[in-house]
């Protein structure tokens, strides 16, 4: 099925995160995560009419995911809450949500490759987020805590 996909919109994703005293540019991390994700799931490029738009969305979402994980590390804002929201959106559109878990795992690995030891706490949050997604049979059926 090849559908049209609009450009990423809404709140723009973060351009960087700060790990300790280091500022990590998320663009190259998101690009490599996207490349590895699409290598693992080449059918993603067939899902929509414009493969470049698929890449844009993947990079956009990956930067948000890493930013949310960094926010959990720095401020205690739970990544799981953001994943519940995103999982609901993706599942309602018929997207295979297990691939969100794959993205989180890939992003964790790429982040550590690019940023080294300072990225380990954020990578751990991303991996726990992957486990959270895999442990949720349906985001549409799960009770939500919007507080």
C-alpha atoms as an extended CHARMM CRD file, in Angstrom:
* protein
*
       147  EXT
         1         1  UNK       CA              0.0000000000        0.0000000000        0.0000000000  PROA      1               0.0000000000
         2         2  UNK       CA              1.4580000000        3.3430000000       -0.9990000000  PROA      2               0.0000000000
         3         3  UNK       CA             -0.1420000000        6.3470000000        0.6970000000  PROA      3               0.0000000000
         4         4  UNK       CA              0.6960000000       10.0240000000        0.6840000000  PROA      4               0.0000000000
         5         5  UNK       CA              2.5360000000       11.3000000000        3.6930000000  PROA      5               0.0000000000
         6         6  UNK       CA              2.7080000000       14.9380000000        4.6810000000  PROA      6               0.0000000000
         7         7  UNK       CA              5.8800000000       16.6290000000        5.9010000000  PROA      7               0.0000000000
         8         8  UNK       CA              6.6840000000       16.3500000000        9.5980000000  PROA      8               0.0000000000
         9         9  UNK       CA              4.8190000000       19.0330000000       11.5030000000  PROA      9               0.0000000000
        10        10  UNK       CA              3.8950000000       19.9640000000       15.0330000000  PROA      10              0.0000000000
        11        11  UNK       CA              6.4620000000       20.7620000000       17.6810000000  PROA      11              0.0000000000
        12        12  UNK       CA              9.9090000000       20.6290000000       16.0510000000  PROA      12              0.0000000000
        13        13  UNK       CA             12.2470000000       17.9580000000       17.4120000000  PROA      13              0.0000000000
        14        14  UNK       CA             15.3360000000       18.9410000000       19.3790000000  PROA      14              0.0000000000
        15        15  UNK       CA             18.4730000000       19.7600000000       17.4250000000  PROA      15              0.0000000000
        16        16  UNK       CA             20.7390000000       18.5860000000       20.2390000000  PROA      16              0.0000000000
        17        17  UNK       CA             20.8450000000       17.2110000000       23.7580000000  PROA      17              0.0000000000
        18        18  UNK       CA             23.2640000000       18.0190000000       26.5540000000  PROA      18              0.0000000000
        19        19  UNK       CA             25.0050000000       15.1120000000       28.2530000000  PROA      19              0.0000000000
        20        20  UNK       CA             27.0760000000       16.3330000000       31.1670000000  PROA      20              0.0000000000
        21        21  UNK       CA             29.0410000000       19.1690000000       29.6570000000  PROA      21              0.0000000000
        22        22  UNK       CA             28.7840000000       17.8110000000       26.0980000000  PROA      22              0.0000000000
        23        23  UNK       CA             26.3170000000       18.9940000000       23.4910000000  PROA      23              0.0000000000
        24        24  UNK       CA             25.3250000000       16.1760000000       21.1260000000  PROA      24              0.0000000000
        25        25  UNK       CA             23.9780000000       17.0900000000       17.6850000000  PROA      25              0.0000000000
        26        26  UNK       CA             21.0140000000       14.8000000000       17.0090000000  PROA      26              0.0000000000
        27        27  UNK       CA             20.9080000000       15.1460000000       13.2180000000  PROA      27              0.0000000000
        28        28  UNK       CA             23.7190000000       12.6490000000       12.4830000000  PROA      28              0.0000000000
        29        29  UNK       CA             22.4230000000       10.2870000000       15.1830000000  PROA      29              0.0000000000
        30        30  UNK       CA             18.9190000000       10.3850000000       13.6930000000  PROA      30              0.0000000000
        31        31  UNK       CA             20.2460000000        9.9530000000       10.1470000000  PROA      31              0.0000000000
        32        32  UNK       CA             22.2630000000        6.8490000000       11.0490000000  PROA      32              0.0000000000
        33        33  UNK       CA             19.4090000000        5.4310000000       13.1270000000  PROA      33              0.0000000000
        34        34  UNK       CA             17.0990000000        5.9320000000       10.1400000000  PROA      34              0.0000000000
        35        35  UNK       CA             19.5730000000        4.2840000000        7.7640000000  PROA      35              0.0000000000
        36        36  UNK       CA             19.8720000000        1.2310000000       10.0240000000  PROA      36              0.0000000000
        37        37  UNK       CA             16.1200000000        1.0670000000       10.6110000000  PROA      37              0.0000000000
        38        38  UNK       CA             15.3960000000        1.1750000000        6.8790000000  PROA      38              0.0000000000
        39        39  UNK       CA             18.0670000000       -1.4690000000        6.2410000000  PROA      39              0.0000000000
        40        40  UNK       CA             16.2430000000       -3.7080000000        8.7250000000  PROA      40              0.0000000000
        41        41  UNK       CA             12.7700000000       -2.8070000000        7.3980000000  PROA      41              0.0000000000
        42        42  UNK       CA             13.0580000000       -1.8760000000        3.7080000000  PROA      42              0.0000000000
        43        43  UNK       CA              9.3000000000       -2.2940000000        3.3120000000  PROA      43              0.0000000000
        44        44  UNK       CA              8.8980000000        1.0200000000        5.1600000000  PROA      44              0.0000000000
        45        45  UNK       CA              9.9090000000        2.7570000000        1.9320000000  PROA      45              0.0000000000
        46        46  UNK       CA              7.0140000000        1.0360000000        0.1310000000  PROA      46              0.0000000000
        47        47  UNK       CA              4.4500000000        2.0150000000        2.7620000000  PROA      47              0.0000000000
        48        48  UNK       CA              4.1840000000        5.5730000000        1.4400000000  PROA      48              0.0000000000
        49        49  UNK       CA              4.4640000000        7.2080000000       -1.9740000000  PROA      49              0.0000000000
        50        50  UNK       CA              7.5400000000        9.3170000000       -1.1590000000  PROA      50              0.0000000000
        51        51  UNK       CA             10.5810000000        7.4900000000        0.3320000000  PROA      51              0.0000000000
        52        52  UNK       CA             12.2770000000       10.7900000000        1.1800000000  PROA      52              0.0000000000
        53        53  UNK       CA              9.2760000000       11.7280000000        3.3080000000  PROA      53              0.0000000000
        54        54  UNK       CA              9.5920000000        8.3940000000        5.1450000000  PROA      54              0.0000000000
        55        55  UNK       CA             13.1880000000        9.2910000000        5.9820000000  PROA      55              0.0000000000
        56        56  UNK       CA             12.1430000000       12.7830000000        7.1390000000  PROA      56              0.0000000000
        57        57  UNK       CA              9.5500000000       11.3320000000        9.5090000000  PROA      57              0.0000000000
        58        58  UNK       CA             11.8970000000        8.6690000000       10.8260000000  PROA      58              0.0000000000
        59        59  UNK       CA             14.5920000000       11.2650000000       11.5680000000  PROA      59              0.0000000000
        60        60  UNK       CA             12.0190000000       13.6490000000       13.0730000000  PROA      60              0.0000000000
        61        61  UNK       CA             10.5830000000       10.9960000000       15.3900000000  PROA      61              0.0000000000
        62        62  UNK       CA             14.0260000000        9.6600000000       16.3410000000  PROA      62              0.0000000000
        63        63  UNK       CA             15.1660000000       13.1190000000       17.4410000000  PROA      63              0.0000000000
        64        64  UNK       CA             12.0180000000       13.4610000000       19.5690000000  PROA      64              0.0000000000
        65        65  UNK       CA             12.5510000000       10.0010000000       21.1040000000  PROA      65              0.0000000000
        66        66  UNK       CA             16.1470000000       10.8090000000       22.0520000000  PROA      66              0.0000000000
        67        67  UNK       CA             15.1080000000       14.2220000000       23.3560000000  PROA      67              0.0000000000
        68        68  UNK       CA             12.3890000000       12.6540000000       25.5050000000  PROA      68              0.0000000000
        69        69  UNK       CA             14.8530000000       10.0810000000       26.8550000000  PROA      69              0.0000000000
        70        70  UNK       CA             17.3220000000       12.8600000000       27.6950000000  PROA      70              0.0000000000
        71        71  UNK       CA             14.5040000000       14.7450000000       29.4520000000  PROA      71              0.0000000000
        72        72  UNK       CA             13.8910000000       11.7070000000       31.6380000000  PROA      72              0.0000000000
        73        73  UNK       CA             17.5760000000       11.5990000000       32.5860000000  PROA      73              0.0000000000
        74        74  UNK       CA             17.8470000000       15.3400000000       33.2610000000  PROA      74              0.0000000000
        75        75  UNK       CA             14.4160000000       16.2050000000       34.6440000000  PROA      75              0.0000000000
        76        76  UNK       CA             12.6530000000       12.9480000000       35.5090000000  PROA      76              0.0000000000
        77        77  UNK       CA             10.0450000000       13.3730000000       32.7370000000  PROA      77              0.0000000000
        78        78  UNK       CA              9.0620000000        9.7670000000       31.9760000000  PROA      78              0.0000000000
        79        79  UNK       CA              9.7250000000        8.5920000000       28.4390000000  PROA      79              0.0000000000
        80        80  UNK       CA              6.9970000000        5.9650000000       28.9050000000  PROA      80              0.0000000000
        81        81  UNK       CA              4.3330000000        8.6770000000       28.9890000000  PROA      81              0.0000000000
        82        82  UNK       CA              5.4820000000       10.0190000000       25.6050000000  PROA      82              0.0000000000
        83        83  UNK       CA              5.6840000000        6.4750000000       24.2290000000  PROA      83              0.0000000000
        84        84  UNK       CA              2.1200000000        5.7870000000       25.3370000000  PROA      84              0.0000000000
        85        85  UNK       CA              0.9630000000        8.8520000000       23.4110000000  PROA      85              0.0000000000
        86        86  UNK       CA              3.0410000000        8.0420000000       20.3090000000  PROA      86              0.0000000000
        87        87  UNK       CA              2.0640000000        4.3700000000       20.4520000000  PROA      87              0.0000000000
        88        88  UNK       CA             -1.6000000000        5.3820000000       20.4560000000  PROA      88              0.0000000000
        89        89  UNK       CA             -1.0820000000        7.6300000000       17.4280000000  PROA      89              0.0000000000
        90        90  UNK       CA              0.8690000000        5.0060000000       15.4920000000  PROA      90              0.0000000000
        91        91  UNK       CA             -1.4450000000        2.1270000000       16.3550000000  PROA      91              0.0000000000
        92        92  UNK       CA             -4.5440000000        4.1550000000       15.4210000000  PROA      92              0.0000000000
        93        93  UNK       CA             -2.9720000000        4.6280000000       11.9690000000  PROA      93              0.0000000000
        94        94  UNK       CA             -2.3490000000        0.9020000000       11.5630000000  PROA      94              0.0000000000
        95        95  UNK       CA              1.4110000000        1.1950000000       11.9770000000  PROA      95              0.0000000000
        96        96  UNK       CA              3.2170000000       -1.8810000000       13.3890000000  PROA      96              0.0000000000
        97        97  UNK       CA              4.0740000000       -0.4210000000       16.8010000000  PROA      97              0.0000000000
        98        98  UNK       CA              6.7150000000       -3.0720000000       17.5140000000  PROA      98              0.0000000000
        99        99  UNK       CA              8.8670000000       -1.1290000000       15.0690000000  PROA      99              0.0000000000
       100       100  UNK       CA              8.8510000000        1.7810000000       17.4950000000  PROA      100             0.0000000000
       101       101  UNK       CA             10.6310000000       -0.5520000000       19.9260000000  PROA      101             0.0000000000
       102       102  UNK       CA             13.1470000000       -1.3940000000       17.1970000000  PROA      102             0.0000000000
       103       103  UNK       CA             13.7660000000        2.3020000000       16.5640000000  PROA      103             0.0000000000
       104       104  UNK       CA             14.4250000000        2.8890000000       20.2670000000  PROA      104             0.0000000000
       105       105  UNK       CA             16.9550000000        0.0420000000       20.3790000000  PROA      105             0.0000000000
       106       106  UNK       CA             18.7340000000        1.1770000000       17.2250000000  PROA      106             0.0000000000
       107       107  UNK       CA             18.8390000000        4.7860000000       18.4570000000  PROA      107             0.0000000000
       108       108  UNK       CA             20.3350000000        3.6660000000       21.7910000000  PROA      108             0.0000000000
       109       109  UNK       CA             23.1590000000        1.8800000000       19.9970000000  PROA      109             0.0000000000
       110       110  UNK       CA             23.8590000000        4.7130000000       17.5800000000  PROA      110             0.0000000000
       111       111  UNK       CA             23.8210000000        7.3080000000       20.3550000000  PROA      111             0.0000000000
       112       112  UNK       CA             26.4660000000        5.3990000000       22.3160000000  PROA      112             0.0000000000
       113       113  UNK       CA             28.5550000000        4.8890000000       19.1580000000  PROA      113             0.0000000000
       114       114  UNK       CA             28.4820000000        8.6260000000       18.4510000000  PROA      114             0.0000000000
       115       115  UNK       CA             28.6890000000       10.0730000000       21.9630000000  PROA      115             0.0000000000
       116       116  UNK       CA             30.3870000000        7.3520000000       24.0280000000  PROA      116             0.0000000000
       117       117  UNK       CA             30.0450000000        6.8870000000       27.7690000000  PROA      117             0.0000000000
       118       118  UNK       CA             28.1820000000       10.1620000000       28.4500000000  PROA      118             0.0000000000
       119       119  UNK       CA             25.2910000000        8.7830000000       26.3640000000  PROA      119             0.0000000000
       120       120  UNK       CA             24.8860000000        5.5920000000       28.4220000000  PROA      120             0.0000000000
       121       121  UNK       CA             22.1500000000        6.9280000000       30.7710000000  PROA      121             0.0000000000
       122       122  UNK       CA             20.0640000000        8.1490000000       27.8100000000  PROA      122             0.0000000000
       123       123  UNK       CA             20.6710000000        4.8860000000       25.9250000000  PROA      123             0.0000000000
       124       124  UNK       CA             19.4740000000        2.9560000000       28.9870000000  PROA      124             0.0000000000
       125       125  UNK       CA             16.2530000000        4.9870000000       29.0220000000  PROA      125             0.0000000000
       126       126  UNK       CA             15.7620000000        4.3020000000       25.3000000000  PROA      126             0.0000000000
       127       127  UNK       CA             16.2330000000        0.5560000000       25.8820000000  PROA      127             0.0000000000
       128       128  UNK       CA             13.7590000000        0.5820000000       28.7850000000  PROA      128             0.0000000000
       129       129  UNK       CA             11.3890000000        2.4360000000       26.4730000000  PROA      129             0.0000000000
       130       130  UNK       CA             11.7460000000       -0.3630000000       23.9420000000  PROA      130             0.0000000000
       131       131  UNK       CA             10.8520000000       -2.8840000000       26.6480000000  PROA      131             0.0000000000
       132       132  UNK       CA              7.8330000000       -0.7570000000       27.5970000000  PROA      132             0.0000000000
       133       133  UNK       CA              6.5970000000       -0.7160000000       24.0040000000  PROA      133             0.0000000000
       134       134  UNK       CA              7.0760000000       -4.4830000000       23.6060000000  PROA      134             0.0000000000
       135       135  UNK       CA              5.2630000000       -5.1190000000       26.9070000000  PROA      135             0.0000000000
       136       136  UNK       CA              2.2080000000       -3.1040000000       25.8020000000  PROA      136             0.0000000000
       137       137  UNK       CA             -0.1090000000       -5.3810000000       23.7860000000  PROA      137             0.0000000000
       138       138  UNK       CA             -2.2270000000       -2.4380000000       22.6140000000  PROA      138             0.0000000000
       139       139  UNK       CA             -1.7920000000        1.2530000000       23.2180000000  PROA      139             0.0000000000
       140       140  UNK       CA             -5.3720000000        1.8370000000       22.1590000000  PROA      140             0.0000000000
       141       141  UNK       CA             -6.7130000000       -0.4980000000       24.8500000000  PROA      141             0.0000000000
       142       142  UNK       CA             -4.2910000000        0.5540000000       27.5930000000  PROA      142             0.0000000000
       143       143  UNK       CA             -5.5480000000        2.9570000000       30.2800000000  PROA      143             0.0000000000
       144       144  UNK       CA             -3.8490000000        6.3400000000       29.9700000000  PROA      144             0.0000000000
       145       145  UNK       CA             -2.6450000000        8.5540000000       32.7630000000  PROA      145             0.0000000000
       146       146  UNK       CA             -2.9170000000       12.0540000000       31.3070000000  PROA      146             0.0000000000
       147       147  UNK       CA             -2.0580000000       13.7860000000       34.5830000000  PROA      147             0.0000000000
